[in-house]
Amino acid sequence: MSTENAVKPEWDPANKLYPPEFERRYREAGYWTDDTFAQLLDVAASQYGSNEAVVGLNWAGSEIRWTYKEVLDRAIDIGAQLSRAGVTVRSRVLVQLPNIADFVPVVAAIFRIGAIPLFSIPAHRRDALGSFIEAAEPVAIVTVGRYGDCDHRKLMRETLLETEYRPQVLVLAEDPLEFEVLDSPTDSVSVPRHTHTVPAAAPEPTELAFLQVSGGTTGVPKLIPRSHAAYHYTLRRSVEICNVTQATRFLVVIPCAHNFAMSSPGILSVLLAGGTVVMCPDPMPSTAFELVEREKITLVSLVPPLLMLWLAMSGKSAADLSSLEVINVGGAALAAEAAARVGPTFGCTLQQVFGMAEGLVNYTRLDDRSDVIINSQGYPLSPADEIKILNEDGTPTTEGEPGVLWTRGPYTIRGYLGGVGADSFDEEGFYCPGDIVRRLPSGHLRVEGRISDHINRAGEKISAEEIENHIVALPQVVDAAVVGVTDPRLGERSCAFIVAQPGKVISHSEINGYLRDRGLANYKIPDQTIVREHFPVTGVGKLSRRALRKELASIAEDQELGLRT
């Protein structure tokens, strides 16, 4: 269904995230409660005050351990600073923080004063950040100074030069440059230093709680509105399904602002259950393995490329990984061959997760048969999740046959912020994530692929059109086509096919340097560049991406054969 022909809902999605009849249905069924994120940390601190809540490095590189009571003290302190900076109830605050312990009290502070966080991952650059600011109009931004190879202060400076909005930028750093310091303590002693504190807000459970970022289906990612009631339900169910308890010690390896890292089961689920969140500062297996041994990690969530690295490095490491009980793998389909190696290699249970920030989450259950865990991506979190598997013409597939997934349920959104991407939703409120799935006799789903021209690289969704639009802006380029090819490590890798101006020469490094200069995130930079005199076309003269993919797959096969011989 095209955006122009999308049926207008009878309710106003700008103010109500779900139609009234569905609000009543989900409330009466007990899926939705009065729980909100404004009170989450206060409730957790009252129940688990002396439990260890967060372990990791903070923004200053200090190794700290905070109890639930100490995290709450920090959240109250940070909330007071945010309030003085002009953040009020329902204000939006863009958060771009790496995997540091400060992430938890900063986010808790925003929730606690009734404001709305917008979660951005550290890899986002000017193009994405600028679009988030334009769409969400945040009154404040919370970020760090230099982290890894990026100075986020300068990134924000460059981003704001390209937009008319001027949010207050608060920086976790000794030197904020022209911005304001977010004065978070650098030690593990909790001493609130501000006399003015703000009581926990009391938002309506059906109100907008926060904004997440989609994988992007039209170039720059879209913003996903999540309500308190709907998202809280996913946390409670994830705690139940994944057996998260006070004894759980969860290692955050993937970016902490990812939906997968936050809820499936994730940081927020662990805090809800009174467990411990351990922040891993970088994704290298050596770093993670050291933390698993030292912190007696029981649970970790990985995307398939990271799992493959873990499998490759496990035999080369002397670290004791015996505390691991469950490894969650999601973000992209996991090959059965790799899935089968998890149990024997790590001595723990694999739990496959197929979900999306827009809503639907599927888990294999911890007591599923091993063949089901290895060969499927789970079944829905909720009995109220509705699944349609359709042919291209919109008719239902024969049971067991692959088709396009459409879904609706008590935590799947009904639209993106601002009404963009309306063609991803049908008139009944079902959402299409673009996945091709089949349903097994057990009810589990198996992911067969994607229907779009988008590339799933290590769990990050890349829009071919976005990258192409940047490349063709180069004066020596006539045309560009970006396609993906299966990669055993990344899931998919990207290749830019280029048609250059006659007599012009352009290299892979030149293309990539140009894209970085234009502010694209590193994961969007093509892994390979091939220059062609012309592109293959279909019978009606359109670009044949299928032919390019076939050519790329053939090249990859030849390269693999060459390595083997």
N, C-alpha and C positions, 0 to 999 in steps of 0.2 A: 504494500500500500504506500503510495507516495505521500509526502508531507502535505501537499495541496489537498489531497482527498481524505486526509485523516479525519475521522469523526470527532467532533468537538464534544468533550465530556459535559454532562449536565452540571457537575460541580466545578468549582474554580480551583484547579490544581496549584495555582500560585499561592493560595491560602490554606487549602486542605489537601493533604498528600494522598488521601484515599477517599473514595466515594462514601457517603454516610452509611449506606446499607452494608458495606463491607466493614466499616468501623464497628457497627453494631454486631455483625456476625463474628468478627474476630474477638471482640470483647466478651460476648456471651459464651463463646467457646473456651474462654480462659487463656487464649494465646496472648492477648494484650492485657497488661495490668497498669497500675498507676506508677510503676517504677520509672524514674527518669535518671539521666546521667548527671544532673545537677546534684543529686543526693548519693550517687554511687560510692564515692570515696568516704563520705561521712558515715554511711552505713557500714562499709567494709572496715573502717577504723574502729567503729564501736564494737564490731564482732571479733576482729583479728588484730587489734591495736599493736600488740608486741610481736606479731609475726613479721618475718622478713618479707618485705614487699618488692623491693627493687634492688638489684645488684648490677654494678657496671661502672664504667668511667663516666664522669660528668663532663660538662663542656670544657672544663679546665684541665682535663686529663687525670683528675684525682680518682682513685679507686674508692668507691663508697658503698655502704650498705644502709638502706633506709627501711625502717619499719613502716607499717601502715600509719601509725600515729605521726611519724616524722614526715611522711609524704603529705599527709593532710596539713600539717603545719606549714610546709612549703607551699602547698596549693593556696592556702589562705593568704600567705604572704605575697605570692605572685599575683593572686586575684586583686589584692589591694593596689598593687602597682598598675595592673591593667586598667582598673577602674579610674585611677588618676590620669591615665593616658587617654581617657575618653571612651573606653570600652564599656558598654552598658548592656542591659538585657536585650537579646536578639541581635546585637552587633555581630558582625562576622569578622573572624580573625584567621588570616592565612598562617598556617604553621608549616614551616619547612625545617625540620630537624633530622639529624642523622640518628643512628642507634646509640643514643646516650641516655643516661638515667634521667636527666632533666625532662625528657619527653613526657614522662608520666605526670609529675606535678604540674607542668605547664598545661597539658591538656585538661587535667583535673581542675585546674584553676579557671580555665575558660568555661568549662561546663558549669562549675560551681556558681559563677556569677551570672549564669543564664545566657552567656554569649554562645556563638555558633562557630566552632572550629571548621576550617577548610583544610583538609589534609593534603599536603603536597610532598612528594618524595624528593630526596636530595638530588636525584638525577634530572629533575625538571629544570629547564633553562628559560631564557627570555621569552621564547615564543609561547610556551605553555603558561608560564607565570603571568605574562601580560594578559593572556586570554582569561585566566582565572580572576585577575583583578578587575578586568572589564565586566565580566559576567556577575561576579559576586559582590563587588564594591566593598571590600573589607575596610574596616576603620583602622585595623592594625595588622602588622605582620610580625611574627616571631621567628627568628632565625639565629644562626650561629655566626662566628667570625670565619676564620679559615678552617676548613675541615677537608682532609684529603688534598686533592689537587684543585679545590675550588674555594675562592674567597667569596662567601655568600653575601658579605656586605657590598662588595663591588658588583656582584650579580644583581642585587636588589637595586643598587644605584642605576645600573644600566637599564634594568627592566622599567623602573619608574620614569626614566627619561622618555620612554616610548608610550606612556599612557598619561591621560589627563588627571588620573586619580592620585591623591597624595596621602595614602594611609600612613599612620605612625609606625615606624619600624623600630622594634625593640630587639636588641642583639644580646645573646649570651656570649659576651666577650669582654675582656678588659678594655679594649679600645673599640668602640662602636663606630669609629669614623664620624660621619656627620649625623649618625642616628643616636638613639637613646639606649643606654645600658639597661638590660633586664637583670636586676640585681639579685640573682639567685646565689645562695651560699655555696662556697666551693668545698666545704668539708661535710662530714657526716653528722655533725651536731645540729640538732634542730632547735634554733632559737629564733622565733618570730621577731622581727625587728621593726615592725610597723604597728603603731597603735590603732590605726584605722583598719578594721577588718570588715568584710562584707559577708552577711549571712548567706547561706545557701539559697539559691533561687528556687522557685516552685513553678516551673513551666508546665503547660498542659502535656500529658503523655503523647498526644497525637501531633504535637507541634514538631517543626523542624529541629532536629538535635544537632546535626552536623552535615557537612558536605564532603563527599568523597570524589575521587577522580576516576573516570572511566578509562578503559584501554584506548579509547579514541577510534571512532569509525568514520570520521570525516576529517581526519587530520589531527588538529589539536584536541586533546581529551575534553569530554563533556563533564559537567558537574552533576553528581548524583545526590539528591536530597533524601536523607534518612531520618525517620522519626524516632523519638524515644521509645515508644511502645513497640514498634516493629523490630527495631534493632535489639532492644533488650530481650525480646523473645528469642532471637537467634543465639544470644549469649547463654541464656538459661538452657536451651536445648543442646547447645554445644557442650556445656558443662556436663550434662547428663550423658550424651552420646559418647563423649571422649573421656569420661570418667576423670574429670578435673576435680581435684580436692586440695585441701590445705597442704598436702604432702607434695603436690605437683611443683616441679621446678622447670620452668619453661624457658628455653633458650631462643632469643629473638635474633635470627641470622639474616633473614630477608628484611628489607626496609620496614621500619616499625610502623609507618603510616599506611602500608598496604592493608587492604581489607583482610587478606589472608592472615597477616601478622596480628591484626587487631581482634579478630573474632572467631577464627575457624581452626581451633578454639581461640587462640590468640591472647593478647595482653589483657583486654577487657574481661574476657571470660575467666582468666586466671585470677585477676583482682576480685572479681565477683565471688570466686570460690575460696579466697584466702590463701592462694598459693604464692609462689615467688617468680617474678619476672627477672631474667638475667639477660642483659643487653650484650650482644656480641658486636664489637666495634667494626669488624670487617668480615666479609664472607669467606675468607680463606679457611680451608679445612684445618690447617695447623692451629689457627686461633680458636676455632670452634672446638676442636678436640681437647685442647688444653682446658677450656672452660667446662666441657662435659665432665672431665675427670675431677677438676678442682671443686666445681659446684654441685657435683652429683646430679647432673641434669637428667630428668626423667622423660621430657617431652621436647620435641623440636619440630618445626615446620620448614620444609624445603621445597623449592621448585625443582623440576627434574634435572636441569643442568647442574645444580648444586649437589643433588643426590649422586649424580654420576661422578662428581669430583670426590665426594665422600667415599663412594665405593672404590674408586681408584687409589685413594690415599690410605684407606683403612689398614691395609697390609703393610704399609711403610711407616706407620706411626706406632710408637710405644705407649700412647695414651690409653688409659683404662676407660673404656666406653661402656662398661657393664651396667652402669646405672640406668642407661636408656631403656625405657619401657615401650615407647611409641614414637615412630617417625611418621609425621603427616607429610604427604606429598601432594601438591596441587599447583595450580597456575597454568598447567598445560597437561595434556595426556601423557601418562607414563608408559613406556614400552613394557610389555609383559615380561620380557627377558630381564630387564632391570628390576622390575618389581619382585621377581622370584629370588633375586639375590639379597634382598634386604634382610630377611629373617636369618638366613645362614650366616651372613656377614656380621651383623650387629647383635644378633641374639635378642631381637625385640620384634614387636608387631608393627607391620606397615599398615597405615590407615590412609587410603586414597581419598582425596577431596576434590570434587568438581564443583566449583562455585563461581560466583561473579559478584563484583561490588554492587551491581544493580539488584541483587537479591538471592535467588535460588542457590542453596547449598546442598550438595549431596555428599554423604560420607559412606565409605564402607564401615561396617560395624566391627568393633573389636572382637566379637565372637563369630564373625562370618567365617565360612570355610576358606582355607588358604587359596583354593582355585578361584573363588569369587573375588577375594581381595586382589589377587594378581591380575585378573582379567576384566575388572570393571572399575568404574570411578564412583561407585556408591549409589545409594538411593536417597530420596529427599529427606531433609531434616524434619519436615512437618507433615503430618497426615493431611493438612489442608493445602499443601503444595499441589497445584494442578498442572499437569503435563500434557501437552499436545505434541505429537510427532507427525509432521505433515510432509506431503510431497510438494514439489515445486508449484503445482497448481492449487495448493491449499487444501487438498483432500487428505484425510488420514492415511498413513501408511498401513500396510498389512503388519499385524503384530510381529515384532521381531525384525522387521526390515528397517534400514536406516532412513532417516528423514530429518527435516529441519525442526529444531526444538523451539517450542513456544511455551511460556510458563506464566503462571499467576499464583499469588499466594499472600499469606499474612505478613511477609517481609520483603516482597519483591516490589520495586517502585512502579508507579504508574506513569512516570514521565521524568525527563531530565529538567534541570533548572532552566527556566526561561522558555520551555517548550521546544527546545531544539531536539533533533533526532526523533521527531514524532512518528516517522515511518518504521521505527523499531517496535511500535505498539499497535495492536489492533483495536477495533471498536469495543471489544469486550474487556480490554485492559490486559491482555496477554502480551508479554514481552518476548522478543526474539533476540537472543544474544549472538546469533549467527553460527551456532554450532550444529553439526550433523551428528546425531546420536542414534543408537538403537537401544530398545528396552529388552533386557534379558528375561527369561521366564521367572527369575527370582524377584523381578521388579527393579533390579539394579540397572543403571545406565552405563553404556559403553560409548565413549566419545570416538567418533569416526573421522572427524576433520572439521573444516570451516567452509562456509559457503561464500565467503567474501574474498577479496583480493588483499586482505590484510595479513600481516605476518606476525606470528606469535614467537618472538625471540626471547627465550629464557623466561617466559611468563609475561613479558612486556609486549603489548600490542602496538604494532607499527602500521600506520596508514601509508600505503604505497603512494597514494595521490599526494599526500602532504610532501613527501620527500621529492617526488617528481616535480612538483611545483617549484620547489627551491632550486633543483638542479637546472631546470630549463631557463632559469633567470640568468644563468651564465651566458655571456655573449658568444662563446665558442661552441655552445650546445644547440643542436637543432631539436632534438627530442630525447626523452628519457622514459624508461619504464623500469619500475622496481618490482621485483618478484622474489618469492621465497622458495627455498629448497630444503628438504629434510636434512637435518644435521644431528648426528648422534649425541652431541654434547649440549647444543642449544635448543634442540627441538626443531627450530627452523632458523636459518640464517638468511640474510638479505643480499641480493645482488642488484646493482644498478646497471641496466643496459643503456648505453649512450649512443646516440647518433650525433657525431660532431660536424661542425661546419666544414665544408670542403677545404682541405689543406691545413686544418687546425689539428693540433695534438693535445689531448687532455689525459691526465693520469689519475689513477686511483687516489693517490695522496693529495692531489690538487682538488679533486672533488670533495674529499673528506675534510680537508682544511677549510674549504669554502663553507661547507655545511656547519662546521663548528663555529666559524666566524659569524654565521647567521643565527647562532644561539640555539641550535638543536641539541637535544640530549644525546649523550654518547651512545645509548642503545639504539638510537635511530640512524646512526651513521652506517652506510652500507658496508657489509663485510667483504664485498667483492665488486669490481667494476669490469664490465666487458664493453668494448667499443665496437659498434657495428656500422656498416654502411647504410643499412636500412632495417626496418622491423618487419617481421612476418605479419600478414594481415589476413582477416577472415574473408569470406566470399563477398561481404558487403563493404569491405575496405576498412574494417575496424582492426585495431591492434589485437593480435592474437596472443594473449598472455599464456594460454595453454601451450602454444608452440615454444615460447620463451622458457617456460618451466620445464618442458620436455628437454630442451637443449641444455639447460642448466643441470638437470638431473643426469643427463648423459655425460656432461663434463665431470660432474662429481663422481660418477661411477668409474669413469676412465682414470681419474686421479686416485681413487681408492684401489683400483686394480693395479695401478702402477706402484703404489706403496706396498701392496701385497707381494708383487713379483720382484 
